[in-house]
Each structure stands twice: as C-alpha cells, then as structure tokens.
Amino acid sequence: MTERKPPGVPFESWVDHQISQAQGRGDFDRLPGAGRPLPRDLEEPYDELWWVKRKMAREGLSVLPPALALRKEAEDALDAAYAAPTERAVRKIITDVNVKIRDMLLKPPPGPPLGRRPYDVDEVVREWREGRRAADGSSGTGASDA
C-alpha cells in the first residue's frame, strides 16, 4: 500500500514521484507483454467482459451452449471423415461422434435443440469411397481397410 499524499503537494507530482520510485525498485521490469505491441482490440469499443473472453480463448473454452458446440463438432467430424485416409479411420471418426450425438439426444437439452441425428456409418463410408474415386480418377473399388 502506498503512503498518503502529503498536504500541499499537487496530485500529479505525487503520482509522478510514486511512479519513479516504483521504476527505481524495478516493479515494472519483466511485466507480461513487455516489449510487444499493444493488442489490436484497443481499436474496438470497450467490452466489460474482455478479460473473460481473453481467458476463455487462452484456455480453449467454448462459449457455445453444449448442443451448438456438438453440432459444430459433428460437422467437423463429417469433414474429417471425408478427408480420412482409410475406411477404418472414417468408421472410427463417425462412430465416436455418433456416441456423443446419441448421448445428447437422451438428455434434456441444456440449450437449443441439437438438430442432428446420428450419422449412418455405412452411408458416410459410401460417400467417402465415392469422393476417393473422384479424387483418384479411378473407377475401381479401392482398398478398404475395415
């Protein structure tokens, strides 16, 4: 805690004095962000929850309700399945996301409805094979690694 401003000393002088003493003690050395540019969000309007949003981003936390987060995860899983190198990988990705979808469907929704049904693994595998054939330019059945 700092000492009280003596009577008769202008506030600005007292603050400058406190700052110079802190600098002399090294209180401002090695602060986080020292030597780096200020964040670009200073140009944006003030947000009272800026620190919460920054902490959540740093921790990798989602601000979406669970059902919406799972909807996004399901879409990402489908994209990952179509890009998978083997049929076994496709089946694993889709099976894993289906477990989460079924679990969410059995619970009362904590937010908006999920709006997803479990994927048909065989249908996704069929589409994956078609995509592979189109990409390879071949008409063969290709290797399955089931």
C-alpha positions in Angstrom: 0.0 0.0 0.0 1.3 3.4 -0.8 1.7 6.2 1.7 -0.7 9.1 1.8 -0.2 12.2 -0.4 1.3 14.9 1.8 -0.8 18.0 2.2 0.2 20.8 -0.2 1.8 18.5 -2.8 0.0 18.5 -6.2 -1.6 15.2 -7.1 0.3 15.0 -10.4 3.7 15.5 -8.7 2.8 12.9 -6.0 1.8 10.3 -8.7 5.0 11.0 -10.7 7.0 10.5 -7.6 5.3 7.2 -6.9 5.9 6.0 -10.4 9.6 7.0 -10.4 10.1 5.2 -7.1 8.5 2.0 -8.5 10.7 2.2 -11.6 13.7 2.6 -9.4 12.7 -0.6 -7.4 12.2 -2.5 -10.7 8.5 -3.0 -10.2 7.8 -2.6 -13.9 10.6 -4.9 -15.1 9.6 -8.2 -16.8 5.9 -7.5 -16.9 3.8 -9.8 -19.2 3.8 -8.3 -22.7 6.8 -6.1 -22.2 8.4 -5.1 -25.5 5.4 -6.4 -27.5 2.9 -4.2 -29.4 -0.4 -3.5 -27.7 -3.3 -5.8 -28.8 -5.3 -4.7 -31.7 -8.6 -4.9 -29.8 -7.8 -1.4 -28.4 -9.4 0.0 -31.5 -12.7 -1.8 -30.7 -15.4 -0.4 -28.3 -14.9 -1.2 -24.6 -16.3 -4.5 -23.5 -16.7 -5.1 -19.8 -16.1 -8.9 -20.2 -12.8 -8.5 -22.3 -10.8 -10.4 -19.7 -13.3 -13.2 -19.5 -13.3 -13.6 -23.3 -9.5 -13.5 -23.4 -9.2 -16.1 -20.6 -11.6 -18.4 -22.3 -9.8 -18.1 -25.6 -6.5 -18.8 -23.9 -7.9 -21.9 -22.1 -9.6 -23.1 -25.3 -13.1 -23.0 -23.7 -16.3 -22.7 -25.8 -18.9 -20.0 -25.3 -21.5 -22.0 -27.2 -24.2 -24.0 -25.5 -23.4 -27.7 -25.4 -25.9 -28.6 -28.2 -24.5 -26.0 -30.6 -20.9 -27.0 -29.7 -21.7 -30.6 -30.5 -23.4 -29.6 -33.8 -20.2 -27.9 -34.8 -18.2 -30.9 -33.7 -20.4 -33.2 -35.7 -20.0 -31.1 -38.9 -16.2 -31.0 -38.3 -16.2 -34.8 -37.8 -18.0 -35.4 -41.0 -15.5 -33.2 -42.9 -12.7 -35.1 -41.2 -14.2 -38.4 -42.1 -14.4 -37.4 -45.8 -10.7 -36.4 -45.7 -9.6 -39.6 -43.8 -7.0 -41.8 -45.5 -8.7 -45.1 -44.7 -12.1 -46.6 -44.2 -11.1 -47.7 -40.7 -10.4 -44.0 -39.8 -13.8 -43.0 -41.3 -15.6 -45.5 -39.3 -13.8 -44.5 -36.1 -14.5 -40.8 -36.5 -18.2 -41.3 -37.3 -18.7 -43.9 -34.5 -17.1 -41.5 -32.0 -19.2 -38.6 -32.9 -22.3 -40.7 -33.0 -21.8 -41.7 -29.4 -21.8 -38.1 -28.4 -24.8 -37.3 -30.5 -26.8 -40.2 -29.1 -25.8 -39.2 -25.5 -27.0 -35.6 -26.2 -30.3 -36.9 -27.6 -31.0 -38.9 -24.5 -30.6 -35.9 -22.2 -32.9 -32.9 -21.9 -31.3 -30.2 -24.0 -29.4 -27.6 -21.9 -29.9 -25.0 -24.7 -31.3 -25.0 -28.2 -32.1 -28.4 -29.6 -29.2 -30.3 -31.2 -30.9 -30.7 -34.6 -28.7 -33.7 -35.5 -29.3 -37.4 -35.8 -26.5 -39.9 -35.6 -24.8 -40.4 -39.0 -25.3 -43.7 -40.9 -21.7 -45.0 -40.9 -22.2 -47.1 -44.0 -23.6 -44.1 -45.9 -20.7 -41.9 -44.9 -18.2 -44.7 -45.9 -20.0 -45.0 -49.3 -19.7 -41.2 -49.8 -16.1 -41.3 -48.7 -15.4 -44.1 -51.3 -17.1 -42.0 -54.0 -15.0 -39.0 -53.0 -11.8 -41.0 -53.1 -12.7 -42.5 -56.5 -13.5 -39.0 -57.9 -10.2 -37.6 -56.5 -8.1 -40.6 -57.8 -9.9 -40.5 -61.1 -10.3 -44.3 -60.9 -13.4 -46.4 -61.1 -12.2 -49.3 -59.1 -13.5 -50.2 -55.7 -10.2 -49.2 -54.0 -8.7 -50.7 -50.9 -10.8 -50.9 -47.8 -9.1 -51.2 -44.5 -12.1 -52.2 -42.5 
